[in-house]
Amino acid sequence: MEKLDLECKTLCPLDGRYVGIKEALEDYFSEYALVKYRVYVEIQWLKFLIENIKSPVLSDFHMEDMPSLEAIANTFDIHSFRRIKEIESTTRHDVKAVEYFIDEKVKDLGYEALQSFVHIGCTSEDINNTSYACMIKDGLEKVWLPKAREVASYMDALAIKYQGLPMLAHTHGQPATPTTVGKEFKVYAYRFLSSLSHLESIEIKAKSNGATGNYSAIHTAFPHVDWQVYARKFVEEYLHLNFNPLTTQIESHDYTCHILDGIRHFNNILADLDVDMWLYISMEYFKQIPVKGEVGSSTMPHKVNPIRFENSEANIDMSNHICVALSNKLPKSRMQRDLSDSSSQRNLGLAFGYSLQAMNETMNGLSKCVVNEEKLAHDLNEKWEVLAEPIQTMLRKYGIPDAYDTLKELTRGKNISKEDILTFVKGLDVLSNEDRQRLIDMLPSSYIGLAKELASLSIK
């Protein structure tokens, strides 16, 4: 079937319209990926036992055959997946199907005796929680975080590019103290990096302690092994995750919630940027570069709509709602275990995916925007009243107690011209000649404080 025919019957846009997202994440959050990671964890567990546990059965294994054992996971492919699904159609248990698949592979290697050690001492959640932890770790490090860092770096580059370009600021939607385009972009770069720093500090945890978290089965079989130490070694040295020492049957999912909350926070910063860019475009502070062949409106030929930022907002909403739903559900499990988390976790990829698509949309939108310097200069030149702030501040320096009210009466709700400001300033005999001249020389476009310096700060 043609690719387009397949896409037209998808239920989720990440599999169809935004198929590139599926291709970026399918190795980490698909059903195929989950099964592949389960096989990886089971093989690592078997390898750990062979290398660390004294047993007559395990001692018959020849260590030079370890690469062949590991190849069961390393060479996992679609045929492996299909075989496991075939077994699952009989077992009606997905993790047990993985165990039986590995049994077959071990037998094929000539180590039939090892079959009894496949999955030994494990409950399904020992395999699932570690698999999901590996999936989240890899999905974050290899896909989501690189794209998020790209967004932050792009904003930082824009900040440097426009560090000294004056722009009339707006607080409460009203003209306010001027800033620079670069400084406002720098704020977003810093916020993105701060958000990522917090997210990157979250420990991705896993457990390997049996049916109710007490090592009961494996301790019974090997009572002289310190399983708290060995379980930590397995999780940290073989799976490269952080060890959770205290759980019920399930890993508590708290770290997953922290990661989802971190993604949601990053998303919200991105949404703030989307809205700002949408408003700046509507104010004509930015122009959008028309793309040949693209249609802005089906009836108004002149339009170039800011659809990339609008699409980003929509995808952020989808990602955030899924993040919230999972973050609300996953920490709660009846007593030692219920299965509701299992169905919920299968949607993790959607939270990552919609966030990725939002970042793509925002980056696409930014790449099609150019600063309208003429409009920026025009608006600054029309708002001389913004200089009321430095004037009244200068008067306060000289001990004038009613400086604020004086400037309020002069400028509030009025269209103030350059001449009005100059006439007022020239009459301020209380000021030193130097300070008065500083105010006379000041323009709305030059009243930017340290904005240029702030835009050039190093925030790496």
C-alpha positions as CSV (number, residue, x, y, z in Angstrom):
1,M,0.0,0.0,0.0
2,E,1.3,3.5,-0.9
3,K,2.5,5.7,2.0
4,L,-0.2,8.2,1.3
5,D,-2.9,5.5,1.5
6,L,-1.5,4.4,4.9
7,E,-1.4,8.0,6.2
8,C,-5.0,8.7,5.2
9,K,-6.3,6.0,7.6
10,T,-4.3,6.9,10.7
11,L,-6.1,7.9,13.9
12,C,-3.3,10.1,15.2
13,P,-1.7,13.0,13.3
14,L,1.8,11.9,14.6
15,D,1.4,8.8,12.4
16,G,0.0,10.7,9.4
17,R,0.3,14.5,8.9
18,Y,3.3,14.7,11.2
19,V,4.8,11.4,10.3
20,G,8.3,12.7,10.7
21,I,7.7,12.8,14.5
22,K,6.7,9.1,14.4
23,E,9.9,8.3,12.6
24,A,12.0,10.3,15.1
25,L,10.4,8.6,18.1
26,E,9.4,5.1,16.9
27,D,12.7,3.5,18.1
28,Y,11.9,4.7,21.7
29,F,8.1,4.8,22.3
30,S,6.4,2.4,19.8
31,E,5.1,-1.1,20.6
32,Y,8.1,-2.5,18.7
33,A,10.4,-0.4,20.9
34,L,8.8,-1.6,24.1
35,V,9.2,-5.2,23.1
36,K,12.8,-4.6,22.0
37,Y,13.7,-2.9,25.3
38,R,12.1,-5.8,27.2
39,V,14.4,-8.3,25.4
40,Y,17.4,-6.0,26.2
41,V,16.6,-6.0,29.9
42,E,16.0,-9.7,30.1
43,I,19.3,-10.4,28.4
44,Q,21.1,-7.9,30.6
45,W,19.6,-9.7,33.7
46,L,20.8,-13.1,32.4
47,K,24.2,-11.6,31.7
48,F,24.3,-10.1,35.2
49,L,23.5,-13.4,36.8
50,I,26.1,-15.3,34.8
51,E,28.8,-12.8,35.7
52,N,27.9,-12.3,39.4
53,I,26.0,-15.3,40.8
54,K,27.7,-18.6,41.7
55,S,25.6,-21.5,40.4
56,P,26.4,-24.9,38.9
57,V,24.0,-24.1,36.1
58,L,25.5,-20.8,35.3
59,S,29.1,-22.0,35.6
60,D,28.6,-24.2,32.5
61,F,28.3,-21.1,30.4
62,H,31.4,-20.2,28.4
63,M,32.1,-16.5,28.7
64,E,33.5,-16.3,25.2
65,D,29.9,-17.0,24.1
66,M,28.6,-13.8,25.8
67,P,28.5,-11.8,22.5
68,S,26.2,-14.5,21.1
69,L,23.9,-14.2,24.1
70,E,23.9,-10.4,23.9
71,A,23.2,-10.6,20.2
72,I,19.7,-11.8,21.0
73,A,19.0,-8.2,22.0
74,N,21.5,-6.5,19.7
75,T,20.1,-8.1,16.6
76,F,16.5,-7.7,17.5
77,D,14.4,-7.0,14.3
78,I,10.9,-7.1,12.9
79,H,11.1,-10.9,12.7
80,S,11.9,-11.1,16.4
81,F,9.0,-8.8,17.1
82,R,6.6,-10.9,15.1
83,R,7.8,-14.1,16.8
84,I,7.1,-12.6,20.2
85,K,3.7,-11.4,19.1
86,E,3.0,-14.9,17.8
87,I,3.9,-16.4,21.2
88,E,1.8,-13.7,22.9
89,S,-1.3,-14.7,21.0
90,T,-1.1,-18.0,23.0
91,T,0.2,-16.7,26.4
92,R,-2.0,-13.6,26.4
93,H,0.8,-12.1,28.4
94,D,3.3,-9.8,26.7
95,V,6.3,-10.1,29.2
96,K,5.9,-13.9,29.4
97,A,6.0,-14.0,25.6
98,V,9.4,-12.3,25.7
99,E,10.7,-14.8,28.2
100,Y,9.6,-17.7,26.0
101,F,11.2,-16.1,23.0
102,I,14.5,-15.8,24.8
103,D,14.1,-19.4,26.0
104,E,14.0,-20.4,22.3
105,K,17.1,-18.3,21.4
106,V,19.1,-19.7,24.4
107,K,18.2,-23.2,23.4
108,D,19.3,-22.5,19.8
109,L,22.7,-21.4,21.2
110,G,23.1,-24.8,22.9
111,Y,22.5,-23.6,26.5
112,E,19.2,-25.2,27.2
113,A,20.1,-25.3,30.9
114,L,20.1,-21.5,31.0
115,Q,16.3,-21.4,30.3
116,S,15.5,-21.8,33.9
117,F,17.5,-18.6,34.7
118,V,15.7,-16.5,32.1
119,H,13.4,-14.1,34.1
120,I,14.4,-15.9,37.3
121,G,13.3,-13.9,40.4
122,C,11.6,-11.3,38.3
123,T,8.0,-10.1,38.2
124,S,6.8,-8.5,35.0
125,E,7.2,-5.1,36.4
126,D,10.9,-5.7,37.0
127,I,11.1,-5.9,33.2
128,N,8.6,-3.2,32.3
129,N,9.8,-0.5,34.7
130,T,13.4,-0.9,33.5
131,S,12.3,-1.0,29.9
132,Y,10.3,2.2,30.2
133,A,13.1,3.8,32.1
134,C,15.5,3.0,29.2
135,M,13.0,4.2,26.6
136,I,12.5,7.5,28.4
137,K,16.2,8.0,28.9
138,D,17.0,7.3,25.3
139,G,14.0,9.2,23.9
140,L,15.0,12.2,26.0
141,E,18.7,12.2,25.3
142,K,18.6,11.2,21.6
143,V,15.6,13.1,20.4
144,W,13.6,15.5,22.6
145,L,16.5,17.2,24.5
146,P,18.6,17.8,21.3
147,K,15.6,19.5,19.7
148,A,14.8,21.6,22.8
149,R,18.5,22.7,23.0
150,E,18.3,23.6,19.3
151,V,15.3,25.9,20.1
152,A,17.2,27.5,23.0
153,S,20.4,28.0,20.9
154,Y,18.3,29.5,18.0
155,M,16.8,32.0,20.4
156,D,20.2,32.9,21.8
157,A,21.5,33.4,18.2
158,L,18.6,35.7,17.5
159,A,19.3,37.6,20.7
160,I,22.9,38.3,19.6
161,K,21.8,39.2,16.1
162,Y,19.3,41.8,17.4
163,Q,21.0,42.8,20.6
164,G,21.0,46.5,19.9
165,L,17.8,46.9,17.8
166,P,15.4,49.1,19.8
167,M,11.8,48.2,20.1
168,L,8.9,49.8,22.0
169,A,8.0,47.4,24.8
170,H,4.4,46.8,25.9
171,T,3.2,46.0,29.4
172,H,-0.5,45.3,29.9
173,G,-0.7,45.8,26.1
174,Q,0.3,49.4,26.5
175,P,3.4,51.3,25.3
176,A,6.1,51.0,28.0
177,T,9.9,51.5,28.5
178,P,11.7,50.6,25.3
179,T,13.8,47.5,25.0
180,T,15.6,45.7,22.3
181,V,14.5,42.8,20.1
182,G,17.6,40.9,21.2
183,K,17.0,41.3,24.9
184,E,13.5,40.0,24.6
185,F,14.7,37.0,22.7
186,K,17.5,36.5,25.3
187,V,14.9,36.2,28.0
188,Y,13.4,33.2,26.2
189,A,16.8,31.6,25.5
190,Y,17.5,31.9,29.2
191,R,14.1,30.5,30.2
192,F,14.5,27.6,27.9
193,L,18.0,26.7,29.2
194,S,16.9,27.0,32.8
195,S,14.0,24.7,32.1
196,L,16.2,22.2,30.4
197,S,18.8,22.3,33.3
198,H,16.1,21.3,35.7
199,L,14.8,18.6,33.4
200,E,18.3,17.2,32.9
201,S,18.8,17.0,36.6
202,I,16.0,14.5,37.1
203,E,17.2,11.0,38.0
204,I,15.6,8.2,35.8
205,K,15.0,5.4,38.3
206,A,14.4,1.7,38.1
207,K,13.9,-1.2,40.5
208,S,14.6,-4.9,40.3
209,N,13.2,-6.4,43.5
210,G,10.4,-8.9,42.7
211,A,6.7,-9.2,43.2
212,T,6.1,-6.8,46.1
213,G,9.5,-5.2,46.2
214,N,11.0,-7.4,48.9
215,Y,13.3,-9.6,46.8
216,S,11.4,-12.6,48.3
217,A,11.7,-15.1,45.5
218,I,15.3,-14.4,44.5
219,H,16.4,-14.2,48.2
220,T,14.8,-17.6,48.8
221,A,16.8,-19.2,45.9
222,F,20.1,-17.4,46.8
223,P,19.9,-16.5,50.5
224,H,23.5,-15.7,50.9
225,V,23.5,-12.9,48.3
226,D,23.1,-9.3,49.4
227,W,20.3,-8.6,46.9
228,Q,20.0,-4.9,47.8
229,V,23.6,-4.4,46.7
230,Y,23.3,-6.7,43.7
231,A,20.0,-5.1,42.5
232,R,21.6,-1.7,42.6
233,K,24.6,-3.0,40.7
234,F,22.3,-4.5,38.0
235,V,20.3,-1.3,37.6
236,E,23.2,1.1,37.7
237,E,26.0,-0.8,36.0
238,Y,24.2,-3.0,33.5
239,L,21.2,-0.7,32.6
240,H,22.9,2.7,33.4
241,L,19.9,3.9,35.4
242,N,19.4,5.2,38.9
243,F,18.4,2.7,41.5
244,N,15.1,3.0,43.4
245,P,15.6,1.0,46.7
246,L,12.1,1.2,48.0
247,T,9.0,0.2,46.0
248,T,5.9,-1.9,45.9
249,Q,5.6,-4.3,43.0
250,I,5.9,-1.3,40.7
251,E,8.5,1.5,40.4
252,S,6.5,4.5,41.7
253,H,6.7,6.5,38.5
254,D,7.5,9.7,40.4
255,Y,10.5,10.5,38.2
256,T,8.3,10.0,35.1
257,C,5.9,12.6,36.5
258,H,8.8,15.0,37.1
259,I,10.0,14.6,33.5
260,L,6.4,15.1,32.2
261,D,6.1,18.2,34.3
262,G,9.4,19.4,33.0
263,I,8.3,18.9,29.4
264,R,5.1,20.7,30.2
265,H,6.9,23.6,31.7
266,F,9.2,23.9,28.6
267,N,6.1,23.7,26.4
268,N,4.5,26.6,28.3
269,I,7.5,28.8,27.7
270,L,7.3,27.8,24.1
271,A,3.6,28.8,24.1
272,D,4.5,32.2,25.6
273,L,6.9,32.7,22.8
274,D,4.3,31.7,20.2
275,V,1.8,34.2,21.5
276,D,4.4,37.0,21.7
277,M,5.4,36.3,18.1
278,W,1.8,36.2,17.0
279,L,1.2,39.6,18.6
280,Y,4.4,41.1,17.2
281,I,3.4,40.0,13.7
282,S,0.0,41.5,14.2
283,M,1.6,44.8,15.2
284,E,3.9,44.5,12.1
285,Y,7.0,44.4,14.2
286,F,7.9,41.3,12.2
287,K,7.2,40.5,8.6
288,Q,6.6,37.0,7.4
289,I,8.4,35.9,4.3
290,P,5.9,34.6,1.7
291,V,6.7,31.1,0.4
292,K,5.9,30.7,-3.3
293,G,2.9,28.5,-3.8
294,E,1.6,28.7,-0.3
295,V,-1.9,30.0,0.4
296,G,-2.6,32.2,3.4
297,S,-6.3,32.4,3.0
298,S,-8.8,30.6,0.7
299,T,-10.5,33.9,0.0
300,M,-8.1,36.8,0.9
301,P,-5.1,36.5,-1.4
302,H,-3.0,39.2,0.4
303,K,-2.8,37.3,3.7
304,V,0.3,35.6,5.2
305,N,-1.0,34.1,8.4
306,P,1.1,33.2,11.4
307,I,-0.1,29.6,11.3
308,R,3.2,28.1,12.4
309,F,2.9,29.7,15.8
310,E,-0.8,28.8,16.0
311,N,-0.1,25.2,15.1
312,S,2.6,25.1,17.8
313,E,0.1,26.3,20.4
314,A,-2.3,23.5,19.4
315,N,0.4,20.8,19.6
316,I,1.5,22.3,23.0
317,D,-2.0,21.9,24.3
318,M,-2.1,18.3,23.2
319,S,1.3,17.5,24.7
320,N,0.4,19.3,28.0
321,H,-3.0,17.6,28.4
322,I,-1.3,14.2,28.0
323,C,1.5,15.2,30.4
324,V,-1.1,16.2,33.0
325,A,-3.2,13.1,32.5
326,L,-0.2,10.8,32.9
327,S,1.3,12.9,35.8
328,N,-2.0,12.6,37.6
329,K,-2.5,8.9,37.0
330,L,0.9,7.3,37.3
331,P,1.8,8.0,40.9
332,K,-1.4,6.2,42.1
333,S,-1.7,2.5,42.3
334,R,-4.0,0.4,44.5
335,M,-2.0,-1.1,47.3
336,Q,1.0,-3.0,45.9
337,R,-0.1,-2.9,42.3
338,D,-2.9,-2.4,39.8
339,L,-2.6,-2.4,36.0
340,S,-4.0,1.0,35.2
341,D,-0.5,2.4,34.8
342,S,0.3,-0.1,32.1
343,S,-2.3,1.3,29.6
344,S,-1.4,4.9,30.6
345,Q,2.3,4.5,29.9
346,R,1.7,3.5,26.4
347,N,0.8,7.1,25.6
348,L,4.2,8.5,26.7
349,G,5.3,8.9,23.1
350,L,2.4,11.2,22.4
351,A,3.5,13.6,25.1
352,F,7.0,13.7,23.6
353,G,5.7,13.7,20.0
354,Y,3.3,16.6,20.2
355,S,5.9,18.6,22.1
356,L,8.5,17.9,19.3
357,Q,6.0,18.9,16.7
358,A,5.3,22.2,18.5
359,M,9.1,22.9,18.5
360,N,9.3,22.2,14.8
361,E,6.4,24.6,14.1
362,T,7.8,27.4,16.2
363,M,11.3,27.0,14.6
364,N,9.6,27.0,11.2
365,G,7.7,30.1,12.1
366,L,10.7,32.0,13.3
367,S,12.7,31.1,10.2
368,K,10.1,32.8,8.1
369,C,10.1,36.1,10.1
370,V,12.2,39.2,9.5
371,V,12.3,42.3,11.7
372,N,10.4,45.3,10.3
373,E,12.9,47.9,11.4
374,E,10.9,50.7,9.8
375,K,7.8,49.9,11.9
376,L,9.9,49.6,15.0
377,A,11.4,53.0,14.5
378,H,8.1,54.6,13.6
379,D,6.4,53.4,16.8
380,L,9.3,54.5,19.0
381,N,9.2,58.0,17.4
382,E,5.4,58.2,18.1
383,K,5.8,57.5,21.8
384,W,7.8,60.3,23.4
385,E,5.7,59.9,26.5
386,V,7.8,56.9,27.5
387,L,10.5,59.3,28.5
388,A,8.4,60.4,31.4
389,E,10.0,57.6,33.4
390,P,13.6,58.7,33.1
391,I,12.7,62.3,33.6
392,Q,10.7,61.7,36.8
393,T,13.5,59.4,38.0
394,M,16.1,62.1,37.4
395,L,14.0,64.6,39.3
396,R,13.7,62.2,42.3
397,K,17.5,62.1,42.3
398,Y,17.4,65.9,43.1
399,G,14.9,65.4,45.9
400,I,11.7,66.5,44.0
401,P,9.0,64.6,46.0
402,D,6.1,65.1,43.5
403,A,8.1,64.2,40.4
404,Y,5.9,61.2,39.5
405,D,2.7,63.2,39.8
406,T,4.2,66.1,37.8
407,L,5.1,63.8,34.9
408,K,1.8,61.9,35.2
409,E,-0.1,65.2,34.7
410,L,2.1,66.1,31.7
411,T,1.9,62.8,29.8
412,R,-0.8,60.4,31.0
413,G,-3.4,59.8,28.3
414,K,-1.9,62.4,26.0
415,N,-0.1,62.4,22.7
416,I,3.2,63.9,23.6
417,S,5.6,65.2,21.0
418,K,9.3,65.5,21.0
419,E,8.9,69.3,21.3
420,D,6.7,68.8,24.4
421,I,9.4,66.7,26.1
422,L,12.2,69.1,25.1
423,T,10.3,72.2,26.3
424,F,9.6,70.5,29.7
425,V,13.2,69.3,30.2
426,K,14.8,72.6,29.2
427,G,12.8,74.3,32.0
428,L,14.2,72.0,34.7
429,D,16.6,74.4,36.3
430,V,17.0,72.2,39.3
431,L,19.1,69.8,37.2
432,S,22.8,70.1,36.6
433,N,23.7,71.1,33.1
434,E,25.1,67.6,32.5
435,D,21.9,65.8,33.6
436,R,19.6,68.2,31.8
437,Q,21.7,67.6,28.6
438,R,21.5,63.9,29.0
439,L,17.7,64.1,29.0
440,I,17.7,66.6,26.1
441,D,19.7,64.1,24.0
442,M,17.6,61.1,25.0
443,L,15.4,59.5,22.4
444,P,12.8,56.8,22.8
445,S,15.1,54.6,20.7
446,S,18.1,55.3,22.9
447,Y,16.3,54.8,26.2
448,I,17.0,51.1,26.4
449,G,19.1,50.9,29.6
450,L,21.4,47.9,29.6
451,A,19.2,45.9,27.1
452,K,22.0,45.5,24.7
453,E,24.4,44.2,27.3
454,L,21.8,41.9,28.7
455,A,21.2,40.5,25.2
456,S,24.9,39.6,24.9
457,L,25.2,37.8,28.2
458,S,26.7,34.3,28.1
459,I,24.1,31.9,29.4
460,K,25.6,28.5,28.4
